[in-house]
Amino acid sequence: MTEEQERVGGGMNMMDQQTNSATDENQYVTFKIGEEEYGIDIMLVQEIIRYHKPTTVFNANPVIRGVTNFRGKVIPIIDMHRKFNLPEAEYDEFTVVVVIEVNGKTMGMIVDRVSDIMSFSSDDIQTVDQEFAEDIKTEHLKAMAKSEGRIIMLLDPNRLISFEDMSKINQMSASSLQE
């Protein structure tokens, strides 16, 4: 093997190591809801848009603030303050809607402000287990991540909205598109 081949081969190994370490880290979009910081897997986030008042849907689950048109598709908008039984928030210029796709369904979450995109190693993530769940209401959490003295609660996207509520929204969306 020539010196050139060794140098190139060594570079490839270093590239492989960087790729492997990048896949060992999980990236999350982090945001504030009330005083706490939450995160959701960046691969689920389609877009972060400025908040504007959604269209009200009567008889919907109270956590659903309404629906909005996102890229030609009517999607439900979840008020995360209501979801977590927090006092109503006053929306300001920092309030945004994080649009996510879960199991082929698109929905938006109203959050107070986006904080950052953060990477966590698997050592920094603690899953929420039954023992932990007995003491704290954790049905919407997948795990908790530690970073520089902060704790970021990682949401379980599959539990943000019930199947029944999603079905109602889909029916309303279909009828509003036909009109």
N, CA and C of each residue as an Amber inpcrd file, in Angstrom:
protein
   537
   0.8490000  -1.1680000   0.0000000   0.0000000   0.0000000   0.0000000
   0.9010000   1.2390000   0.0000000   0.6060000   2.1760000  -0.8780000
   1.4070000   3.3910000  -0.9670000   1.0390000   4.3350000   0.1700000
   1.9290000   5.3240000   0.3540000   1.6770000   6.3220000   1.3980000
   0.3760000   7.0700000   1.1150000   0.1220000   7.3610000  -0.1770000
  -1.1060000   8.0590000  -0.5930000  -2.3400000   7.2360000  -0.2200000
  -2.3170000   5.9140000  -0.5060000  -3.4630000   5.0550000  -0.1950000
  -3.7030000   4.9880000   1.3080000  -2.6060000   4.9210000   2.0980000
  -2.7620000   4.8840000   3.5490000  -3.4090000   6.1640000   4.0580000
  -2.9310000   7.3070000   3.4840000  -3.4730000   8.5920000   3.9160000
  -4.9710000   8.6810000   3.5970000  -5.3480000   8.2820000   2.3660000
  -6.7520000   8.3230000   1.9620000  -7.5640000   7.3380000   2.7990000
  -7.0280000   6.1280000   2.9780000  -7.7180000   5.1160000   3.7780000
  -7.9160000   5.5850000   5.2030000  -6.8960000   6.2330000   5.7690000
  -7.0030000   6.7720000   7.1190000  -8.0880000   7.8370000   7.1910000
  -8.1790000   8.6500000   6.1350000  -9.2140000   9.6880000   6.0810000
 -10.5940000   9.0680000   6.0370000 -10.7400000   7.9690000   5.3030000
 -12.0380000   7.3080000   5.2160000 -12.4490000   6.7510000   6.5760000
 -11.4920000   6.1670000   7.3070000 -11.8190000   5.6510000   8.6310000
 -12.2800000   6.7670000   9.5520000 -11.6170000   7.9260000   9.4570000
 -12.0030000   9.0490000  10.2790000 -13.4120000   9.5040000   9.8990000
 -13.7150000   9.4880000   8.5840000 -15.0370000   9.8710000   8.1080000
 -16.0720000   8.8860000   8.6390000 -15.7550000   7.5900000   8.6120000
 -16.6680000   6.5800000   9.1440000 -16.9250000   6.8120000  10.6230000
 -15.8630000   7.1530000  11.3840000 -16.0260000   7.4010000  12.8130000
 -16.9300000   8.5960000  13.0510000 -16.7780000   9.6690000  12.2500000
 -17.6200000  10.8450000  12.4110000 -19.0720000  10.5030000  12.1040000
 -19.3020000   9.7140000  11.0450000 -20.6600000   9.3160000  10.6870000
 -21.2670000   8.4800000  11.8000000 -20.4780000   7.5340000  12.3330000
 -20.9920000   6.6890000  13.4060000 -21.3220000   7.5020000  14.6450000
 -20.4650000   8.4680000  15.0020000 -20.7580000   9.2500000  16.1960000
 -21.9670000  10.1410000  15.9650000 -22.1730000  10.6080000  14.7320000
 -23.3500000  11.4360000  14.4450000 -24.6220000  10.6180000  14.5870000
 -24.5810000   9.3360000  14.1990000 -25.7720000   8.5080000  14.3170000
 -26.0190000   8.0800000  15.7600000 -24.9790000   8.1460000  16.6140000
 -25.1590000   7.8300000  18.0280000 -25.8910000   8.9570000  18.7520000
 -25.9150000  10.1430000  18.1520000 -26.5700000  11.2920000  18.7550000
 -27.9640000  11.4420000  18.1820000 -28.8880000  11.8620000  19.0140000
 -30.2610000  12.1050000  18.5930000 -30.4870000  13.6080000  18.5910000
 -31.0350000  14.1460000  17.4900000 -31.2720000  15.5840000  17.4030000
 -32.7280000  15.9080000  17.6630000 -32.9390000  16.9770000  18.4260000
 -34.2800000  17.4000000  18.8030000 -34.4260000  18.9060000  18.6180000
 -35.6120000  19.3180000  18.1840000 -35.9800000  20.7250000  18.2150000
 -36.5000000  20.9520000  19.6230000 -35.9270000  21.9310000  20.3350000
 -36.3600000  22.1950000  21.7040000 -37.1340000  23.5070000  21.7470000
 -38.0890000  23.5630000  22.6730000 -38.9680000  24.7300000  22.7650000
 -39.5000000  24.8570000  24.1820000 -40.0000000  26.0520000  24.4920000
 -40.5500000  26.3350000  25.8120000 -42.0700000  26.2710000  25.7620000
 -42.6390000  25.6620000  26.7810000 -44.0740000  25.6840000  27.0390000
 -44.1800000  26.0560000  28.5130000 -44.6560000  27.2570000  28.7700000
 -44.6290000  27.7480000  30.1490000 -43.1770000  27.9270000  30.5550000
 -42.8460000  27.4370000  31.7320000 -41.4790000  27.5900000  32.2550000
 -40.5630000  26.4360000  31.8590000 -41.1300000  25.3690000  31.2990000
 -40.3450000  24.1640000  31.0360000 -39.9050000  24.0650000  29.5830000
 -38.8510000  23.2680000  29.3840000 -38.3040000  23.0710000  28.0430000
 -38.6070000  21.6430000  27.5750000 -39.0920000  21.5600000  26.3570000
 -39.4710000  20.2830000  25.7610000 -38.7170000  20.0990000  24.4550000
 -38.7180000  18.8730000  23.9710000 -38.0860000  18.6050000  22.6920000
 -38.8620000  17.5530000  21.9260000 -38.6830000  17.5970000  20.5930000
 -39.2870000  16.5870000  19.7290000 -38.2760000  16.2400000  18.6480000
 -38.2570000  14.9870000  18.2500000 -37.3050000  14.4840000  17.2570000
 -37.3280000  15.3720000  16.0120000 -36.1750000  15.8650000  15.6180000
 -36.0810000  16.7870000  14.4840000 -36.5710000  16.1560000  13.1830000
 -36.5020000  14.8380000  13.0780000 -36.9270000  14.1630000  11.8470000
 -38.4490000  14.2290000  11.6590000 -39.1900000  14.5460000  12.7130000
 -40.6470000  14.6570000  12.6140000 -41.1000000  16.0700000  12.2490000
 -40.2090000  17.0440000  12.4250000 -40.5780000  18.4530000  12.2220000
 -40.5430000  18.7930000  10.7350000 -41.6920000  19.2750000  10.2370000
 -41.7710000  19.6910000   8.8410000 -41.4390000  21.1630000   8.6830000
 -41.9080000  21.9640000   9.6330000 -41.6830000  23.3980000   9.5380000
 -42.0510000  24.0460000  10.8570000 -41.4780000  25.2170000  11.0930000
 -41.8470000  26.0330000  12.2430000 -42.3920000  27.3270000  11.6570000
 -43.6690000  27.6240000  11.9720000 -44.3170000  28.7900000  11.3730000
 -44.7800000  29.7510000  12.4630000 -44.8920000  31.0050000  12.0990000
 -45.3860000  32.0290000  13.0280000 -46.8410000  31.7180000  13.3720000
 -47.2020000  31.9470000  14.6180000 -48.5690000  31.6750000  15.0610000
 -49.5420000  32.6620000  14.4180000 -50.6470000  32.1280000  13.9270000
 -51.8150000  32.9460000  13.5810000 -53.0420000  32.1660000  14.0360000
 -54.0840000  32.8760000  14.3930000 -55.2720000  32.2520000  14.9990000
 -55.8670000  31.2100000  14.0510000 -55.9850000  29.9550000  14.5100000
 -56.5800000  28.9120000  13.6660000 -58.1090000  29.0220000  13.6250000
 -58.7170000  28.3310000  12.6780000 -60.1690000  28.2670000  12.5640000
 -60.6880000  27.3280000  13.6520000 -61.6780000  27.7960000  14.4080000
 -62.2360000  27.0100000  15.5100000 -63.0270000  25.8170000  14.9750000
 -62.8670000  24.6830000  15.6390000 -63.6280000  23.4760000  15.3110000
 -64.5010000  23.1770000  16.5230000 -65.8140000  23.2560000  16.3460000
 -66.7270000  23.0290000  17.4620000 -66.7810000  21.5470000  17.8220000
 -66.9920000  21.2760000  19.1000000 -67.0800000  19.9190000  19.6460000
 -65.7840000  19.1250000  19.5300000 -64.6870000  19.7970000  19.2980000
 -63.3880000  19.1060000  19.2540000 -62.8490000  19.0070000  20.6810000
 -61.8870000  18.1540000  20.8570000 -61.1990000  18.0450000  22.1270000
 -60.6930000  19.4440000  22.5060000 -60.8430000  19.8580000  23.7590000
 -60.4310000  21.2090000  24.1610000 -58.9500000  21.5240000  23.8920000
 -58.1010000  20.5030000  23.8010000 -56.6860000  20.7950000  23.5320000
 -56.4510000  21.2290000  22.0850000 -57.4350000  20.9720000  21.2270000
 -57.2980000  21.3810000  19.8300000 -57.8030000  22.8150000  19.7110000
 -56.8730000  23.7230000  19.4390000 -57.2060000  25.1530000  19.3450000
 -58.0210000  25.4140000  18.0930000 -57.8220000  24.5850000  17.0470000
 -58.5390000  24.7440000  15.7880000 -57.7780000  24.0530000  14.6740000
 -58.0680000  24.4640000  13.4500000 -57.3730000  23.9040000  12.2840000
 -56.8240000  25.0530000  11.4480000 -55.8170000  24.7490000  10.6390000
 -55.2410000  25.7520000   9.7450000 -54.8430000  25.0880000   8.4370000
 -54.6840000  25.9110000   7.4300000 -54.2560000  25.4300000   6.1200000
 -52.7300000  25.4380000   6.0850000 -52.1540000  24.2650000   5.9300000
 -50.7020000  24.1250000   5.8440000 -50.3740000  23.4510000   4.5250000
 -49.8090000  24.2300000   3.6140000 -49.4370000  23.7180000   2.2820000
 -50.6140000  23.0470000   1.5820000 -51.7910000  23.6490000   1.6880000
 -52.9740000  23.1270000   1.0130000 -53.6710000  21.9980000   1.7370000
 -53.2290000  21.7040000   2.9480000 -53.7990000  20.6130000   3.7370000
 -54.3060000  21.1860000   5.0570000 -55.5290000  20.8190000   5.4590000
 -56.0800000  21.2810000   6.7290000 -55.5260000  20.3910000   7.8410000
 -54.8800000  21.0300000   8.8230000 -54.2660000  20.2640000   9.9210000
 -54.7600000  20.7870000  11.2690000 -54.8380000  19.8960000  12.2800000
 -55.2190000  20.3450000  13.6260000 -54.0600000  21.0830000  14.2980000
 -54.4080000  22.0620000  15.1200000 -53.4200000  22.8120000  15.8870000
 -53.6790000  22.5390000  17.3700000 -52.6880000  21.9580000  18.0250000
 -52.8080000  21.5810000  19.4360000 -52.2530000  22.6980000  20.3080000
 -53.0460000  23.1370000  21.2700000 -52.5930000  24.1340000  22.2360000
 -51.8820000  23.3740000  23.3550000 -50.5720000  23.4750000  23.3930000
 -49.7940000  22.6920000  24.3490000 -50.0230000  23.1560000  25.7960000
 -50.4290000  24.3990000  25.9950000 -50.7690000  24.8430000  27.3530000
 -51.9930000  24.0690000  27.8480000 -52.9840000  23.9420000  26.9890000
 -54.1740000  23.1680000  27.3630000 -53.8190000  21.6970000  27.5390000
 -52.9860000  21.1760000  26.6550000 -52.6060000  19.7600000  26.6980000
 -51.9780000  19.4080000  28.0510000 -51.1680000  20.3450000  28.5730000
 -50.4700000  20.0940000  29.8330000 -51.1540000  20.7500000  31.0390000
 -52.4260000  21.1700000  30.8610000 -53.1940000  21.7920000  31.9490000
 -52.4710000  22.9810000  32.5720000 -51.8660000  23.8040000  31.7340000
 -51.1960000  25.0200000  32.1850000 -52.1350000  26.2060000  31.9730000
 -51.9040000  27.2930000  32.6710000 -52.7390000  28.4790000  32.4460000
 -52.6210000  28.9400000  30.9870000 -53.7020000  29.5530000  30.4920000
 -53.6820000  30.0830000  29.1280000 -52.5160000  31.0520000  28.9810000
 -51.9020000  31.0240000  27.8250000 -50.7770000  31.9210000  27.5680000
 -51.2170000  33.0340000  26.6380000 -50.5860000  34.1650000  26.8070000
 -50.8230000  35.2570000  25.8800000 -49.8350000  35.0770000  24.7330000
 -50.3530000  35.0150000  23.5230000 -49.4750000  34.8070000  22.3730000
 -48.7650000  36.0960000  22.0280000 -47.4750000  35.9870000  21.7190000
 -46.6890000  37.1560000  21.3560000 -45.8920000  36.8780000  20.0870000
 -44.9330000  37.7340000  19.7940000 -44.1700000  37.5830000  18.5460000
 -43.2560000  36.3630000  18.5530000 -43.0540000  35.7400000  19.7210000
 -42.2160000  34.5450000  19.8080000 -43.0270000  33.2520000  19.6950000
 -44.3420000  33.3470000  19.8060000 -45.2050000  32.1740000  19.7450000
 -45.1710000  31.6050000  18.3280000 -44.9490000  30.2910000  18.2430000
 -44.8740000  29.6380000  16.9310000 -45.6680000  28.3370000  16.9530000
 -45.8630000  27.8070000  15.7590000 -46.4830000  26.4950000  15.5940000
 -45.4170000  25.5830000  15.0180000 -45.1220000  24.5020000  15.7270000
 -44.1880000  23.4940000  15.2400000 -45.0340000  22.4550000  14.5170000
 -44.8550000  22.3580000  13.1990000 -45.6300000  21.4150000  12.3960000
 -44.8480000  20.1090000  12.3200000 -45.5170000  19.0210000  12.7470000
 -44.8700000  17.7060000  12.7510000 -45.7150000  16.7080000  11.9680000
 -45.0630000  15.6390000  11.5420000 -45.7820000  14.5340000  10.9100000
 -45.5100000  13.2760000  11.7100000 -46.5970000  12.6270000  12.1240000
 -46.5070000  11.4070000  12.9170000 -47.4090000  10.3630000  12.2820000
 -46.8420000   9.2330000  11.9270000 -47.6080000   8.1370000  11.3150000
 -48.4470000   8.6150000  10.1290000 -47.8690000   9.4650000   9.3070000
 -48.5550000   9.9500000   8.1110000 -49.5680000  11.0460000   8.3730000
 -49.7180000  11.4860000   9.6170000 -50.6570000  12.5500000   9.9800000
 -49.8670000  13.8130000  10.3280000 -50.2960000  14.9310000   9.7650000
 -49.6310000  16.2050000  10.0280000 -50.4480000  16.9920000  11.0390000
 -49.7700000  17.6070000  12.0050000 -50.4350000  18.4220000  13.0210000
 -49.4800000  19.5110000  13.4710000 -50.0330000  20.5430000  14.0970000
 -49.2130000  21.6260000  14.6170000 -49.3280000  21.7100000  16.1210000
 -48.2570000  22.1570000  16.7670000 -48.2470000  22.3570000  18.2150000
 -47.9220000  23.8280000  18.4810000 -48.7830000  24.5120000  19.2240000
 -48.4920000  25.8970000  19.6020000 -47.5350000  25.8520000  20.7900000
 -46.3680000  26.4870000  20.6280000 -45.3750000  26.5610000  21.7030000
 -45.0130000  28.0280000  21.9330000 -44.5420000  28.3280000  23.1340000
 -44.2390000  29.7110000  23.4880000 -43.0740000  30.2850000  22.6880000
 -42.0400000  29.4630000  22.5130000 -40.8930000  29.8950000  21.7140000
 -39.9880000  28.7060000  21.4500000 -39.3420000  28.7120000  20.3020000
 -38.3800000  27.6670000  19.9750000 -37.0600000  28.0550000  20.6190000
 -36.3980000  27.0960000  21.2630000 -35.1400000  27.3620000  21.9510000
 -33.9440000  27.0900000  21.0570000 -33.8750000  25.8560000  20.5220000
 -32.6400000  25.4320000  19.8760000 -32.8450000  24.0980000  19.1710000
 -31.8360000  23.6850000  18.4410000 -31.7470000  22.3070000  17.9530000
 -30.6130000  21.6980000  18.7490000 -30.9170000  20.6340000  19.4680000
 -29.9190000  20.0360000  20.3560000 -29.6840000  18.5750000  20.0130000
 -28.4580000  18.1440000  20.2270000 -28.0830000  16.7460000  20.0490000
 -27.8130000  16.1450000  21.4190000 -28.3280000  14.9440000  21.6200000
 -28.1060000  14.2410000  22.8740000 -27.5360000  12.8620000  22.5720000
 -26.5310000  12.4660000  23.3230000 -26.0430000  11.0970000  23.2050000
 -27.0230000  10.2040000  23.9560000 -26.9940000   8.9270000  23.6710000
 -27.9180000   8.0210000  24.3610000 -27.6550000   8.0050000  25.8710000
 -26.4310000   8.3370000  26.3020000 -26.1240000   8.4090000  27.7360000
 -26.8440000   9.5750000  28.4100000 -27.1610000  10.6120000  27.6280000
 -27.8190000  11.7960000  28.1780000 -29.3360000  11.6680000  28.2040000
 -29.8690000  10.5860000  27.6510000 -31.3210000  10.4030000  27.5720000
 -31.7520000   9.3010000  28.5260000 -32.7190000   9.6270000  29.3700000
 -33.2730000   8.6520000  30.3100000 -34.7270000   8.4150000  29.9390000
 -35.0480000   7.1850000  29.5970000 -36.4390000   6.8860000  29.2320000
 -37.3210000   6.9870000  30.4740000 -38.5740000   7.2850000  30.2240000
 -39.5370000   7.4120000  31.3140000 -40.1430000   6.0290000  31.5270000
 -39.8230000   5.4090000  32.6450000 -40.3070000   4.0560000  32.9140000
 -41.4740000   4.0710000  33.8960000 -42.0140000   2.9140000  34.1450000
 -43.1820000   2.7870000  35.0200000 -42.9360000   3.3400000  36.4180000
 -41.7750000   3.0550000  36.9670000 -41.4660000   3.5200000  38.3190000
 -41.5200000   5.0500000  38.3840000 -40.9670000   5.6890000  37.3690000
 -40.9590000   7.1450000  37.2780000 -42.3780000   7.6600000  37.0370000
 -43.1200000   6.9550000  36.2080000 -44.4640000   7.3790000  35.8130000
 -45.4510000   7.3510000  36.9790000 -45.1670000   6.5750000  38.0120000
 -46.0690000   6.5230000  39.1560000 -46.0920000   7.8400000  39.9190000
 -44.9700000   8.5340000  39.9340000 -44.8500000   9.7710000  40.6990000
 -45.2140000  11.0170000  39.8980000 -45.0150000  10.9700000  38.6040000
 -45.2170000  12.1530000  37.7570000 -46.0890000  11.7560000  36.5750000
 -47.0010000  12.6410000  36.1870000 -47.8440000  12.3900000  35.0230000
 -46.9660000  12.4530000  33.7660000 -46.7090000  11.3110000  33.1660000
 -45.7300000  11.2650000  32.0730000 -46.2790000  10.6690000  30.7810000
 -47.5940000  10.6000000  30.6310000 -48.1310000   9.9020000  29.4630000
 -47.7330000  10.5370000  28.1320000 -47.3240000  11.7950000  28.1320000
 -46.9340000  12.4530000  26.8850000 -45.4220000  12.4620000  26.6700000
 -44.6850000  11.9090000  27.6410000 -43.2320000  11.9330000  27.5560000
 -42.6700000  10.6060000  27.0930000 -41.6480000  10.6990000  26.2660000
 -40.9170000   9.5240000  25.8210000 -39.6870000   9.3310000  26.7080000
 -39.0260000  10.4620000  27.0190000 -37.7880000  10.4150000  27.7950000
 -37.4770000  11.8120000  28.3180000 -36.3940000  11.8870000  29.0950000
 -35.8770000  13.1760000  29.5510000 -34.3960000  13.2050000  29.2210000
 -33.9480000  14.3710000  28.7430000 -32.5450000  14.5130000  28.3570000
 -31.8640000  15.5140000  29.2730000 -30.5870000  15.2620000  29.5450000
 -29.7930000  16.1570000  30.3940000 -28.7740000  16.8640000  29.5160000
 -28.6380000  18.1700000  29.7300000 -27.6450000  18.9340000  28.9780000
 -27.2520000  20.1740000  29.7620000 -25.9920000  20.2320000  30.1630000
 -25.4410000  21.4070000  30.8430000 -26.3350000  21.8940000  31.9800000
 -26.7480000  21.0070000  32.8470000 -27.5520000  21.3850000  33.9910000
 -29.0310000  21.5810000  33.6910000 -29.4370000  21.4280000  32.4480000
 -30.8480000  21.5690000  32.0700000 -31.4530000  20.1830000  31.8750000
 -32.7670000  20.1100000  32.0720000 -33.4960000  18.8830000  31.7610000
 -34.5230000  19.2380000  30.7040000 -34.4750000  18.5230000  29.5830000
 -35.4020000  18.7500000  28.4820000 -36.3050000  17.5310000  28.3980000
 -37.6130000  17.7620000  28.4710000 -38.5700000  16.6660000  28.4050000
 -38.8620000  16.3550000  26.9410000 -38.6000000  15.1300000  26.5360000
 -38.7740000  14.7220000  25.1430000 -40.1640000  14.1170000  24.9680000
 -40.9340000  14.7350000  24.0920000 -42.3280000  14.3330000  23.8920000
 -42.4510000  13.0590000  23.0820000 -43.4780000  12.2920000  23.3910000
 -43.8460000  11.1160000  22.5960000 -44.8800000  11.5940000  21.5840000
 -44.4860000  11.7340000  20.3190000 -45.3980000  12.3090000  19.3240000
 -46.6590000  11.4870000  19.1030000 -46.6060000  10.2070000  19.3760000
 -47.7770000   9.3420000  19.1730000 -48.8660000   9.5940000  20.2070000
 -48.5550000  10.3320000  21.2540000 -49.5340000  10.5570000  22.3210000
 -49.9780000  12.0100000  22.4310000 -49.6940000  12.8030000  21.4300000
 -50.0900000  14.2110000  21.4870000 -51.5750000  14.3960000  21.2390000
 -52.1470000  13.5530000  20.4170000 -53.5640000  13.6770000  20.0850000
 -54.1340000  12.2650000  19.9640000 -55.3320000  12.0640000  20.4420000
 -55.9180000  10.7230000  20.4280000 -56.3570000  10.3390000  19.0170000
 -56.4530000   9.0590000  18.7860000 -56.8950000   8.5330000  17.4910000
 -58.2990000   9.0300000  17.1640000 -59.1720000   9.0380000  18.1810000
 -60.5600000   9.4850000  17.9920000 -60.6030000  10.9550000  17.5600000
 -59.8090000  11.7980000  18.2380000 -59.7770000  13.2170000  17.8740000
 -59.1950000  13.4090000  16.4790000 -58.1850000  12.6350000  16.1400000
 -57.5740000  12.7480000  14.8110000 -58.5900000  12.3500000  13.7410000
 -59.4060000  11.3270000  14.0150000 -60.4430000  10.9060000  13.0630000
 -61.4590000  12.0140000  12.8460000 -61.8920000  12.6780000  13.9440000
 -62.8390000  13.7900000  13.8270000 -62.2510000  14.9100000  12.9730000
 -60.9880000  15.2300000  13.2240000 -60.3260000  16.3040000  12.4670000
 -60.2430000  15.9320000  10.9900000 -59.9030000  14.6760000  10.7080000
 -59.8100000  14.2320000   9.3050000 -61.1600000  14.3510000   8.6060000
 -62.2450000  14.0000000   9.3060000 -63.5820000  14.1190000   8.7200000
 -63.9210000  15.5790000   8.4550000 -63.6180000  16.4520000   9.4240000
 -63.8900000  17.8770000   9.2470000 -63.0390000  18.4630000   8.1340000
 -61.7930000  18.0130000   8.0490000 -60.8880000  18.4960000   7.0050000
 -61.4040000  18.1070000   5.6310000 -61.8500000  16.8700000   5.5090000
 -62.3570000  16.3820000   4.2280000 -63.5950000  17.1690000   3.8040000
 -64.4980000  17.4310000   4.7690000 -65.7220000  18.1620000   4.4070000
 -65.4110000  19.6250000   4.0770000 -64.4340000  20.2270000   4.7440000
 -64.1070000  21.6260000   4.4370000 -63.4000000  21.7490000   3.0940000
 -62.6850000  20.7190000   2.6700000 -62.0280000  20.7590000   1.3750000
 -63.0310000  20.5700000   0.2310000 -64.1400000  19.8570000   0.5210000
 -65.1500000  19.6250000  -0.5120000 -66.0070000  20.8750000  -0.7610000
 -66.0930000  21.7320000   0.2440000 -66.9380000  22.9330000   0.1120000
 -66.3230000  23.9650000  -0.7880000
